[in-house]
Amino acid sequence: AVHGEGETTCTSYSQGFDACNSELALSEYGRLYNWYAVNDDRGLCPSNWHVPSDIEWTVLVNFLGGDELAGGQMKSATGWSEDGNGTNLSGFSGLPGGFRISNFSNYAGYWWSSSSDDSNAWYRSLVSTGDQVNRGEFNQKNGFSVRCIENTAENMGCTDVEGCNYDELAVFDDGSCEYDSCVE
């Protein structure tokens, strides 16, 4: 979906343009995806990139000072309503791209993680009224933004919990799992 597309109940909180104009919203915020698109084997991200897991989001937020401080560093220095702009010290450039549930609103930005349970998936959000990063679970049918990160040595490893060298931080299996060398 695109923010404002086909909606009569869209509300725009964007600074400087009407975010309910779907053409403007697409160029500024990009698309909103349900979690099924995030989890699709064809992949939303370019080759050698992936949607971050809930653990990877947590690592980023903790590196930036935790839930109460990281949001201000992740929000763009422009584009948020009223006094909601951040410093963008992290380079994340988060914008209030909104979300799609039964209608649109863009006072916040929501980003999916690649982690889920049966019907909900983990996300992170930034809001215009503070510097916090919010973490929660939402129904996988809802539309949020997606941010891709590059595959690196830090997020690759043995992802099989049965492997002797299982790495809980690994997102992609690199074929390194060992099964015969476990020390008991």
C-alpha angles and dihedrals in degrees: 000000000000121000109266095008111148094346128129093184097056117135121201120210094164122130114239103001143047105263089190087071097093095208092054092043092052093052093045103037108015123219132328116228134197115232092254088068089050090053096042113122091229088067131221092227128076120260112292092021131094144184105264120251122237088259092054091051089051092051090052094047093047091048089055093052105278138284096311097052110025097076095067089053092047098047119091116254088237137031102055121111123259111333094345100108118119133210097250089215089150094054091234091123094202115192130191094258091160128213140261120235113131092326138003131267128167108191086110142031121234125193127189124229121210090243123100148152126214101305106355134064131203120253141172125222139190122204133202093236101065151003098258129114112223122211125196149129124262137179110280091231093070123098120243135157123266129219119195125210129198121257108248137169088264094063098039126080143093109337097176110104088208091061118102089227097044110163113205091197094054115106099181126042110236095190094256098119114134122200107169100052099063114136114220 
